[in-house]
Amino acid sequence: FQKVVEERTYLGLMRSMTDQVQSALVQFTAAIRRIGRGTGIRARRFRRDARSAMERSYAAVPCWIMPTWRVSESLPAELGSFDLVIVDEASQSDITALPALVRGRKVLIVGDDKQVSPTAAFIEERRLLQLRHNYLQGQPFASLMLPGGSLYDLAAAVFPGRRIMLHEHFRCVEPIIRFSMDFYSEPIVPLRIPKASERLDPPLIDVYVPEGRKGRDQINEPEADAIVDEIENLVADPAYAERSIGVVSLIGHKQAHYIQSKLLSRIGEDLYVAHDITCGNPATFQGKERDIMFISMVECSKTKQAKTAMLWEQRYNVAFSRARDRMYLFRSVREEELNPSDLKARAIRHFESPMELTASEVEDLIELCDSEFEREVFSRLNDQGYRVTPQVRVGKFSIDMVVEGANDRRLAIELDGDQYHTPERWTDDLVRQRTLERMGWRFWRCWGSSYYLDPDGCMQDLIGTLDSMGISPLGQADTRNVYTEHRVVEAKLEEAPDARSKLEQQPALPLSRESPVSEATAPLSSSRTAAPADLGVELVQTGDRVVISYHDQSDRQHTVRISATEHDPDMYVIGAKYPLAQALIGCAVDDEVEIPAGDGMKTVTIMGIDKAESGAERHP
């Protein structure tokens, strides 16, 4: 049916297009192809050609899909030129998406403020104030239109009270998505029951790497090696030939890059591409999904820091909701070593008990049936060799029985007994059925009164329905609900410490709240300001610009410039000898740091480091 709709749509479009419109579309695609990266000397002319061709053809195509940066480049600068503009992943979009919005008569903003948001990209406070003064005077939403603000937050302020929460979740199997459900105040209904060919048991695998150590370069080699070993085993198994794979690092991107490099070396580029493998941080995976996801916690017992801030909730939410069928957690820390409110501890607890308490395992599936009516139908199907499962949960719903056959065929059976399905519940039953039918379920219903008047006739109708769907007896399968497998990676022979472990053992720079800090008490030549060049570690140094995010205000971010010669706290230009600069110097991206704030201290996370040009402000 889907293929018929696609073909009829395509045929209708072709019939409605004139030769001139088709010619313009060919010219548009040719111009876009020639633009390439947009850096050539002829790129400007190709952009004009693309825009000219678009003006002659865009009205003939009912739907255009393109990234926001291409809108201004390709579409005519005409207000309200489209009936509807939809911006997806708006929580990752910022003010640069506005040119797309003004081209629509109506707009639909789709996003999630519980997922990764934009960061202010090294724009100093002086520059932000100048932009606001020059372009946003009198604008009531000016604070949300500056760099670092998301389009989703802006839309929520401009159109208050018009937010619609989508409750149904179709990507992950329930044991996986339940971790992310805790981040939302409104209920989420997981509706995906994997078909036989999709199901991977167990869906969660927890791997503890006791020898794992996070180096100063944010790489945990034992964890990475364990992940590479497991992926190498998976891609060699024909049972996983069609599975896509993702690897996400919860701390920075270096761990992901390290794993990617080892994977390409171990399994080769062909298998890497065949399994659509992607390695990155949570932002890399926003809007994406994979059949199997590997999550590397990176941190270890010696370097653990409590992750409780909103920005970490956003990252964990994205990372733990990308897997469709199976999710691995590789960790080098135990729950008892962590703060109970730490997101790492919450993740470990989820793998220990991913589902709500359910009834204990039964010896015979018939014990799950709710009524004598259900038990009789189950027995007759079971006696004929059909694979029947009673009381199948689909999110908040429950299906009386599901019969499974070969090639992912399955039929939902609803048995409407007079005791449990009174007229007052008919509406709820129909709503539930229609919701599940949208997911591809097919139903067969039978009233209790009809069955008791003619049980053989009803069963004959049910068997005929099963035959028409190609569902034949398969016999019962293993019915145990095992959600998590726990593993421990055995220790390898101890090797000589490398540069990473040596760097990790160096003492941290003590913080002083005196102002300024003397060179004698906290020299800027401390070991925290340098790292072995071969590790590629970027640490904060004098002259760098640093983006910091405050834990107590998730939407509060500032770009701090550490200067050897200037000190202007109002503009977030901090002298290198002052406590704030001393707290930041020697730290890396994703480090959590306590900084002086008034009479107390605040915790911030380093979001990014913009290194000063060689030779600029490197003076002690």
Phi, psi and omega per residue, in radians:
F1 nan -0.754 3.125
Q2 -1.050 -0.725 -3.141
K3 -1.132 -0.667 3.115
V4 -1.096 -0.754 3.132
V5 -1.078 -0.778 3.140
E6 -1.049 -0.816 -3.088
E7 -1.162 -0.704 3.138
R8 -1.183 -0.645 3.092
T9 -1.116 -0.816 3.136
Y10 -1.079 -0.732 3.138
L11 -1.114 -0.730 3.112
G12 -1.094 -0.696 3.111
L13 -1.111 -0.796 -3.116
M14 -1.098 -0.662 3.131
R15 -1.178 -0.526 -3.089
S16 -1.489 -0.191 -3.083
M17 -1.597 2.336 3.032
T18 -1.428 2.943 3.101
D19 -1.089 -0.612 -3.133
Q20 -1.136 -0.699 3.140
V21 -1.180 -0.770 3.125
Q22 -1.085 -0.661 3.092
S23 -1.112 -0.734 3.135
A24 -1.121 -0.665 3.119
L25 -1.128 -0.697 3.091
V26 -1.100 -0.744 3.122
Q27 -1.123 -0.651 3.140
F28 -1.117 -0.855 -3.121
T29 -1.126 -0.609 3.106
A30 -1.155 -0.729 -3.138
A31 -1.149 -0.721 3.125
I32 -1.093 -0.710 3.135
R33 -1.117 -0.641 -3.117
R34 -1.310 -0.435 3.121
I35 -1.085 -0.659 3.133
G36 0.992 -2.203 3.140
R37 -1.371 -0.164 3.094
G38 1.398 0.296 -3.085
T39 -1.903 -0.115 -3.114
G40 -1.289 2.883 -3.091
I41 -1.211 -0.361 3.140
R42 -1.722 0.057 -3.078
A43 -1.052 -0.647 -3.121
R44 -1.131 -0.712 3.120
R45 -1.161 -0.694 3.126
F46 -1.143 -0.596 3.092
R47 -1.148 -0.711 3.093
R48 -1.097 -0.697 3.126
D49 -1.110 -0.741 3.140
A50 -1.116 -0.735 -3.125
R51 -1.172 -0.675 3.114
S52 -1.124 -0.759 3.119
A53 -1.159 -0.657 3.124
M54 -1.104 -0.712 -3.140
E55 -1.038 -0.493 -3.107
R56 -1.578 -0.087 -3.009
S57 -2.342 -0.304 -2.946
Y58 -1.127 -0.541 -3.096
A59 -1.225 -0.344 -3.093
A60 -1.466 -0.271 3.131
V61 -1.819 2.096 -3.015
P62 -1.214 -0.391 -3.073
C63 -2.493 2.201 3.066
W64 -2.009 2.394 3.105
I65 -2.163 2.157 -3.138
M66 -2.809 2.740 3.061
P67 -1.156 2.693 -3.054
T68 -1.074 -0.556 -3.095
W69 -1.185 -0.365 -3.117
R70 -1.545 -0.234 -3.078
V71 -1.038 -0.928 -3.114
S72 -1.146 -0.515 -3.119
E73 -1.288 -0.530 -2.952
S74 -1.984 -0.631 -3.007
L75 -1.628 2.598 3.114
P76 -1.043 2.489 3.130
A77 -1.414 1.315 -3.069
E78 -2.292 2.131 -3.124
L79 -1.135 2.375 3.077
G80 1.110 0.564 -3.100
S81 -1.354 -0.207 3.089
F82 -2.137 2.576 3.113
D83 -1.163 -0.660 -3.088
L84 -2.545 2.340 3.025
V85 -2.034 2.182 3.121
I86 -1.953 2.187 3.077
V87 -1.925 1.945 3.109
D88 -1.581 2.746 -3.107
E89 0.928 0.783 -3.084
A90 -1.172 -0.397 3.112
S91 -1.186 -0.301 3.066
Q92 -1.748 -0.076 -3.135
S93 -1.670 2.665 3.110
D94 -2.176 -2.743 -3.034
I95 -1.057 -0.355 -3.123
T96 -1.173 -0.212 3.110
A97 -1.482 -0.113 -3.096
L98 -1.051 -0.666 3.105
P99 -0.987 -0.512 3.085
A100 -1.258 -0.686 -3.083
L101 -1.137 -0.716 -3.047
V102 -1.232 -0.162 3.082
R103 -1.510 0.003 -3.110
G104 -1.970 2.489 3.020
R105 -1.291 -0.578 3.034
K106 -2.277 2.670 3.137
V107 -2.267 2.551 3.047
L108 -2.221 2.018 -3.097
I109 -1.796 2.069 -3.101
V110 -1.986 2.146 -3.120
G111 -2.929 -3.033 -3.086
D112 -2.669 1.928 -3.118
D113 -1.275 -0.057 3.061
K114 -1.607 0.098 3.090
Q115 -2.007 3.114 -2.976
V116 -1.025 2.326 -3.125
S117 -1.938 2.873 3.131
P118 -1.134 2.770 3.038
T119 -2.074 2.584 3.080
A120 -1.197 2.121 -2.961
A121 -1.567 1.337 2.977
F122 1.001 0.626 3.067
I123 -1.708 2.071 -3.060
E124 -1.230 2.762 -3.073
E125 -1.024 -0.661 3.140
R126 -1.048 -0.733 3.140
R127 -1.208 -0.688 3.110
L128 -1.092 -0.767 3.125
L129 -1.116 -0.639 3.111
Q130 -1.151 -0.760 3.106
L131 -1.074 -0.753 -3.123
R132 -1.146 -0.694 3.139
H133 -1.182 -0.708 -3.053
N134 -1.355 -0.598 -2.951
Y135 -2.128 -0.283 -3.004
L136 -2.126 0.324 3.112
Q137 -1.110 2.307 3.137
G138 1.405 -0.053 -3.140
Q139 -1.443 2.036 -3.067
P140 -1.139 -0.331 -3.119
F141 -1.940 0.500 -3.042
A142 -1.040 -0.680 -3.077
S143 -1.124 -0.449 -3.133
L144 -1.589 -0.088 -3.098
M145 -1.786 0.011 3.108
L146 -1.439 2.794 3.091
P147 -0.951 2.411 -3.089
G148 1.801 -0.301 3.078
G149 -1.597 2.570 -3.109
S150 -1.707 2.670 3.089
L151 -1.113 -0.561 3.122
Y152 -1.105 -0.792 3.119
D153 -1.135 -0.669 3.112
L154 -1.099 -0.782 3.137
A155 -1.130 -0.645 3.125
A156 -1.121 -0.559 3.114
A157 -1.402 -0.667 -3.109
V158 -1.267 -0.641 -3.109
F159 -2.081 1.152 -3.090
P160 -1.163 2.533 3.088
G161 1.406 0.059 -3.120
R162 -1.928 0.249 -3.129
R163 -1.380 2.376 3.076
I164 -2.057 2.166 3.129
M165 -1.564 2.196 3.056
L166 -1.559 1.996 -3.011
H167 -1.567 -0.418 -3.022
E168 -1.493 2.341 -3.132
H169 -2.075 2.233 -3.019
F170 -2.038 -0.117 -3.006
R171 -1.447 -1.081 -2.960
C172 -1.589 2.673 2.938
V173 -1.229 2.733 -2.964
E174 -1.017 -0.756 -3.131
P175 -1.056 -0.418 3.120
I176 -1.418 -0.865 -3.002
I177 -1.291 -0.275 -3.090
R178 -1.086 -0.464 3.083
F179 -1.099 -0.782 -3.104
S180 -1.281 -0.380 -3.116
M181 -1.081 -0.435 -3.135
D182 -1.249 -0.283 -3.124
F183 -1.417 -0.168 -3.033
Y184 -1.982 2.412 3.109
S185 -1.371 -0.390 3.125
E186 -1.740 2.652 -3.050
P187 -1.219 2.533 3.015
I188 -2.034 2.317 -3.065
V189 -1.903 1.807 3.092
P190 -1.296 2.130 -3.027
L191 -2.000 0.073 -3.060
R192 -1.635 2.080 2.953
I193 -1.910 1.991 -3.054
P194 -1.135 2.548 3.029
K195 -1.280 2.959 -3.049
A196 -1.005 -0.689 -3.103
S197 -1.306 -0.311 -3.123
E198 -1.632 -0.453 -2.972
R199 -1.154 2.293 3.021
L200 -2.144 2.074 3.131
D201 -1.971 2.261 -0.069
P202 -1.427 2.793 -3.141
P203 -1.344 -0.312 -3.123
L204 -2.127 2.338 3.077
I205 -2.289 2.079 -3.123
D206 -1.790 2.116 -3.079
V207 -2.082 2.022 3.110
Y208 -1.686 2.227 -3.126
V209 -1.979 1.549 -3.021
P210 -1.086 -0.453 -3.132
E211 -1.555 0.041 -3.093
G212 -1.183 2.378 3.097
R213 -2.420 2.267 3.087
K214 -1.493 2.139 3.102
G215 -1.435 3.022 3.138
R216 -1.135 -0.352 3.125
D217 -1.516 0.171 3.116
Q218 1.147 0.533 3.065
I219 -2.053 2.277 3.051
N220 -1.941 1.651 -3.016
E221 -1.082 -0.790 3.119
P222 -1.033 -0.702 3.081
E223 -1.081 -0.825 -3.126
A224 -1.062 -0.762 3.138
D225 -1.096 -0.690 3.128
A226 -1.132 -0.670 3.110
I227 -1.154 -0.788 -3.141
V228 -1.085 -0.712 3.117
D229 -1.058 -0.778 -3.098
E230 -1.187 -0.721 3.114
I231 -1.133 -0.674 3.102
E232 -1.063 -0.681 3.096
N233 -1.180 -0.699 -3.110
L234 -1.135 -0.838 -3.060
V235 -1.216 -0.298 3.080
A236 -1.499 -0.170 -3.109
D237 -1.649 2.094 -3.141
P238 -1.003 -0.432 -3.134
A239 -1.137 -0.354 -3.122
Y240 -1.903 0.340 -3.022
A241 -1.085 -0.562 -3.078
E242 -1.730 0.138 -3.042
R243 -1.556 2.379 3.017
S244 -1.579 2.651 -2.997
I245 -2.336 2.453 3.050
G246 -2.321 2.611 3.095
V247 -2.253 2.147 -3.124
V248 -2.135 2.321 3.078
S249 -1.724 2.221 -3.126
L250 -1.358 -0.260 3.130
I251 -2.149 1.845 3.064
G252 1.116 -2.923 -3.092
H253 -2.001 -0.181 -3.050
K254 -1.151 -0.660 3.110
Q255 -1.087 -0.737 3.138
A256 -1.126 -0.745 3.129
H257 -1.133 -0.668 3.123
Y258 -1.107 -0.773 3.120
I259 -1.132 -0.727 3.130
Q260 -1.053 -0.764 3.140
S261 -1.075 -0.754 -3.131
K262 -1.212 -0.633 3.119
L263 -1.113 -0.803 3.135
L264 -1.063 -0.594 3.128
S265 -1.283 -0.658 -3.031
R266 -1.482 -0.778 -3.038
I267 -1.833 -0.279 3.114
G268 1.540 2.807 -3.050
E269 -1.196 -0.599 -3.087
D270 -1.083 -0.846 3.120
L271 -1.204 -0.590 3.113
Y272 -1.046 -0.765 3.139
V273 -1.305 -0.698 -3.094
A274 -1.045 -0.598 3.140
H275 -1.688 0.196 3.080
D276 0.868 0.792 -3.075
I277 -1.289 2.326 3.054
T278 -2.288 2.377 3.084
C279 -2.126 2.333 -3.135
G280 -3.099 -2.976 3.062
N281 -1.635 3.101 -3.097
P282 -0.971 -0.657 3.142
A283 -1.077 -0.555 3.123
T284 -1.054 -0.576 -3.007
F285 -1.719 -0.025 -3.139
Q286 -1.091 2.226 -3.089
G287 1.480 0.016 -3.123
K288 -2.017 2.929 3.057
E289 -2.603 2.759 3.059
R290 -2.466 2.717 3.084
D291 -1.117 -0.728 -3.113
I292 -2.240 2.273 3.118
M293 -2.097 2.404 3.039
F294 -1.923 2.173 3.138
I295 -1.938 2.158 3.106
S296 -1.826 2.038 -3.112
M297 -1.293 -0.463 3.054
V298 1.261 -0.874 -3.034
E299 -1.173 2.754 -3.141
C300 -2.299 -3.132 -3.065
S301 -1.135 -0.444 -3.118
K302 -1.499 -0.388 -3.052
T303 -2.058 0.135 -3.044
K304 -1.106 2.409 3.002
Q305 -2.294 2.414 -3.109
A306 -1.126 2.215 3.114
K307 -1.846 1.785 -3.105
T308 -2.271 -0.203 -3.049
A309 -1.251 2.830 -3.118
M310 -1.021 -0.696 -3.098
L311 -1.112 -0.559 3.091
W312 -1.320 -0.594 3.037
E313 -1.056 -0.710 3.114
Q314 -1.090 -0.763 -3.108
R315 -1.172 -0.781 3.139
Y316 -1.140 -0.678 3.136
N317 -1.038 -0.792 3.120
V318 -1.141 -0.860 -3.058
A319 -1.054 -0.689 -3.036
F320 -1.584 0.187 3.130
S321 -2.258 0.427 -3.136
R322 -1.734 -0.349 -3.036
A323 -1.468 2.304 3.077
R324 -1.421 -0.826 -2.962
D325 -2.111 -0.474 3.136
R326 -2.643 2.492 3.111
M327 -2.333 2.212 3.063
Y328 -1.741 2.461 2.969
L329 -2.085 2.035 3.076
F330 -1.828 2.165 -3.039
R331 -2.449 2.688 3.135
S332 -2.120 0.409 -3.099
V333 -2.461 2.595 3.120
R334 -1.734 2.718 -3.103
E335 -1.048 -0.693 -3.076
E336 -1.172 -0.230 3.098
E337 -1.530 -0.060 -2.981
L338 -1.982 2.743 2.960
N339 -1.128 2.307 -3.097
P340 -0.982 -0.491 3.138
S341 -1.513 -0.100 3.110
D342 -1.105 2.381 3.127
L343 -1.050 -0.532 3.080
K344 -1.092 -0.752 3.115
A345 -1.143 -0.695 3.119
R346 -1.102 -0.673 3.127
A347 -1.143 -0.746 3.138
I348 -1.125 -0.712 3.114
R349 -1.110 -0.637 3.121
H350 -1.085 -0.723 3.133
F351 -1.214 -0.438 3.082
E352 -1.269 -0.711 -3.079
S353 -2.517 1.427 -3.025
P354 -1.343 -0.422 -3.058
M355 -1.989 2.755 3.043
E356 -1.099 2.763 3.124
L357 -1.046 2.229 3.137
T358 -2.090 3.023 3.131
A359 -1.067 2.600 -3.139
S360 -1.101 2.780 3.137
E361 -1.017 2.469 -3.119
V362 -1.880 2.648 3.120
E363 -1.302 -0.591 -3.090
D364 -2.313 2.290 -3.092
L365 -1.027 -0.436 -3.113
I366 -1.076 -0.404 3.112
E367 -1.141 -0.340 3.126
L368 -1.380 -0.270 -3.103
C369 -1.181 2.512 -3.057
D370 -1.560 -0.350 -3.018
S371 -2.532 2.886 3.084
E372 -1.105 -0.600 3.086
F373 -1.010 -0.853 -3.142
E374 -1.147 -0.702 -3.123
R375 -1.111 -0.647 -3.117
E376 -1.222 -0.761 3.123
V377 -1.143 -0.724 3.113
F378 -1.033 -0.792 -3.095
S379 -1.087 -0.712 -3.103
R380 -1.208 -0.669 3.087
L381 -1.206 -0.748 -3.126
N382 -1.109 -0.681 3.132
D383 -1.117 -0.478 3.133
Q384 -1.556 0.051 3.030
G385 1.597 0.195 -3.134
Y386 -1.372 2.607 3.096
R387 -1.528 1.774 -3.019
V388 -2.062 2.361 3.064
T389 -2.184 2.063 3.107
P390 -1.407 2.704 3.012
Q391 0.858 1.128 3.118
V392 -1.517 2.107 -3.141
R393 -1.450 2.321 3.018
V394 -2.251 1.609 -3.030
G395 1.110 -2.247 3.127
K396 -1.435 -0.100 -3.119
F397 -1.638 2.886 3.054
S398 -2.457 2.325 3.102
I399 -1.787 2.326 -3.070
D400 -0.971 -0.828 3.115
M401 -2.646 2.639 3.022
V402 -2.262 2.242 3.061
V403 -1.847 2.165 -3.114
E404 -1.861 2.513 3.079
G405 -2.245 -3.001 3.140
A406 -1.238 2.825 3.064
N407 1.002 0.662 3.039
D408 1.142 0.320 3.081
R409 -1.405 2.480 3.124
R410 -2.757 2.652 -3.108
L411 -2.287 2.288 3.061
A412 -1.573 2.298 -3.118
I413 -1.994 2.204 3.062
E414 -2.004 2.149 -3.119
L415 -1.945 1.847 -2.987
D416 -1.614 1.514 3.078
G417 -1.361 2.668 -3.075
D418 -1.118 -0.520 -3.067
Q419 -1.289 -0.707 -3.041
Y420 -1.749 -0.303 -3.082
H421 -2.126 1.180 3.119
T422 -1.286 2.860 -3.141
P423 -0.950 -0.533 -3.127
E424 -1.138 -0.345 -3.093
R425 -1.766 -0.020 -3.088
W426 -1.064 -0.750 -3.125
T427 -1.077 -0.778 3.129
D428 -1.087 -0.701 3.135
D429 -1.093 -0.726 -3.129
L430 -1.202 -0.683 3.096
V431 -1.085 -0.767 3.116
R432 -1.072 -0.784 -3.120
Q433 -1.106 -0.761 -3.128
R434 -1.150 -0.648 3.097
T435 -1.070 -0.790 -3.114
L436 -1.281 -0.529 3.083
E437 -1.145 -0.529 3.068
R438 -1.129 -0.400 3.110
M439 -1.568 0.027 3.084
G440 1.783 0.012 3.109
W441 -1.257 2.529 3.009
R442 -2.013 2.365 -3.025
F443 -1.947 2.606 2.921
W444 -2.247 2.158 -3.073
R445 -2.014 2.593 3.112
C446 -2.567 2.265 3.075
W447 -1.399 2.532 3.120
G448 -1.058 -0.691 3.139
S449 -1.120 -0.678 3.123
S450 -1.149 -0.697 -3.105
Y451 -1.152 -0.760 -3.075
Y452 -1.279 -0.400 3.033
L453 -1.314 -0.643 -3.095
D454 -2.601 1.284 -3.090
P455 -1.083 -0.686 -3.130
D456 -1.160 -0.687 3.121
G457 -1.131 -0.717 3.116
C458 -1.132 -0.763 3.132
M459 -1.149 -0.620 3.103
Q460 -1.124 -0.673 3.095
D461 -1.156 -0.707 3.120
L462 -1.132 -0.815 3.131
I463 -1.088 -0.669 3.097
G464 -1.103 -0.660 3.088
T465 -1.134 -0.753 3.116
L466 -1.095 -0.744 3.123
D467 -1.101 -0.700 -3.116
S468 -1.149 -0.439 3.120
M469 -1.607 -0.029 -3.127
G470 1.337 0.424 3.130
I471 -1.689 1.976 -3.118
S472 -2.024 2.840 -3.116
P473 -1.028 2.299 3.116
L474 -2.096 -0.184 -3.029
G475 1.429 2.812 -3.098
Q476 -1.320 2.591 3.106
A477 -1.852 3.070 3.075
D478 -1.102 2.196 -3.034
T479 -1.786 0.108 -3.099
R480 -1.222 2.388 3.093
N481 -1.702 1.615 3.086
V482 -1.865 1.982 -3.029
Y483 -1.668 -0.488 -3.031
T484 -2.352 2.420 2.974
E485 -1.982 2.332 -3.130
H486 -1.919 2.318 3.140
R487 -2.280 2.741 3.019
V488 -2.252 2.222 3.118
V489 -1.414 2.132 -3.110
E490 -1.178 2.533 -3.104
A491 -1.171 2.472 3.050
K492 -1.603 2.944 3.094
L493 -1.014 2.372 -3.092
E494 -1.169 2.307 -3.134
E495 -1.881 2.874 3.095
A496 -1.121 2.448 -3.119
P497 -1.097 2.417 3.127
D498 -1.722 -2.993 -3.097
A499 -1.063 -0.558 -3.112
R500 -1.149 -0.833 -3.094
S501 -1.182 -0.605 3.090
K502 -1.102 -0.731 -3.139
L503 -1.152 -0.664 -3.120
E504 -1.112 -0.526 -3.083
Q505 -1.409 -0.153 -3.111
Q506 -1.215 2.490 -3.080
P507 -1.202 2.602 3.098
A508 -1.314 2.640 3.132
L509 -1.238 2.164 -3.142
P510 -1.163 2.499 3.119
L511 -1.620 2.447 3.076
S512 -2.181 2.463 -3.124
R513 -1.739 0.089 3.044
E514 -1.276 2.731 -3.084
S515 -2.359 2.092 -0.150
P516 -1.395 3.108 3.113
V517 -1.614 2.312 -3.124
S518 -1.355 2.701 3.134
E519 -1.121 -0.489 -3.098
A520 -1.205 -0.635 -3.090
T521 -1.511 -0.496 -3.107
A522 -2.570 1.327 -3.090
P523 -1.111 2.425 3.131
L524 -1.252 -0.200 3.090
S525 -1.529 0.238 3.120
S526 -0.961 2.757 -3.116
S527 -1.065 -0.309 -3.126
R528 -1.292 -0.241 -3.099
T529 -1.605 0.021 -3.117
A530 -2.512 2.701 3.114
A531 -2.585 2.701 3.131
P532 -0.939 2.323 -3.067
A533 -1.092 -0.548 -3.063
D534 -1.238 -0.267 3.115
L535 -1.476 -0.285 3.124
G536 1.139 0.533 -3.089
V537 -1.410 2.272 3.057
E538 -1.774 1.904 3.096
L539 -1.952 2.661 -3.127
V540 -1.173 2.300 3.090
Q541 -2.341 2.927 3.084
T542 -1.018 2.336 -3.115
G543 1.727 -0.281 -3.120
D544 -1.369 2.717 2.942
R545 -1.819 2.354 -3.028
V546 -2.227 2.222 3.047
V547 -1.603 2.152 3.137
I548 -2.084 2.553 3.103
S549 -2.123 2.284 -3.081
Y550 -1.455 2.365 -3.103
H551 -1.203 -0.626 -3.079
D552 -1.439 -0.168 3.070
Q553 -2.438 1.654 -2.995
S554 -1.095 -0.469 -3.118
D555 -1.594 0.102 -3.124
R556 -1.741 1.963 3.106
Q557 -2.290 2.535 3.108
H558 -2.393 2.608 2.993
T559 -1.771 2.046 -3.126
V560 -1.828 2.264 3.041
R561 -1.866 2.226 -3.141
I562 -1.663 2.072 -3.015
S563 -2.062 2.527 3.078
A564 -1.458 -0.289 -3.012
T565 -2.168 -0.324 -3.069
E566 -2.009 2.738 3.000
H567 -2.643 1.812 -3.134
D568 -2.405 1.460 -3.041
P569 -1.014 -0.563 -3.131
D570 -1.087 -0.528 3.119
M571 -1.744 0.165 -3.130
Y572 1.015 0.626 2.927
V573 -1.809 1.974 -2.967
I574 -2.004 2.254 3.081
G575 -1.109 2.501 -3.019
A576 -1.121 -0.361 -3.091
K577 -1.632 0.039 -3.113
Y578 -1.592 2.738 -3.022
P579 -0.984 -0.707 -3.125
L580 -1.063 -0.805 3.132
A581 -1.111 -0.731 -3.126
Q582 -1.112 -0.587 3.115
A583 -1.187 -0.556 -3.071
L584 -1.547 -0.571 -3.073
I585 -1.076 2.289 3.132
G586 1.608 -0.042 3.134
C587 -1.619 2.873 -3.116
A588 -2.094 2.960 3.105
V589 -1.027 2.401 -3.139
D590 1.384 -0.007 3.021
D591 -1.227 2.488 3.036
E592 -1.735 2.261 -2.972
V593 -2.295 2.448 2.994
E594 -1.600 2.225 -3.124
I595 -2.126 2.646 3.100
P596 -1.204 2.400 3.113
A597 -2.567 1.833 -3.090
G598 1.128 -2.207 3.137
D599 -1.613 0.029 -3.093
G600 -2.296 -2.706 -3.138
M601 -2.266 2.584 3.047
K602 -2.180 2.637 3.101
T603 -1.754 2.305 3.121
V604 -2.267 2.774 3.024
T605 -1.975 2.377 3.097
I606 -1.395 2.017 -3.072
M607 -1.560 -0.523 -3.115
G608 -2.934 2.727 3.121
I609 -2.253 2.172 3.069
D610 -1.841 1.843 -3.029
K611 -1.214 2.439 3.068
A612 -1.206 2.646 3.097
E613 -1.080 2.618 -3.083
S614 -0.906 2.211 3.094
G615 1.553 -0.110 -3.102
A616 -1.606 2.126 3.028
E617 0.895 0.883 3.052
R618 -1.870 0.415 -3.031
H619 -1.531 2.443 3.091
P620 -1.248 nan nan
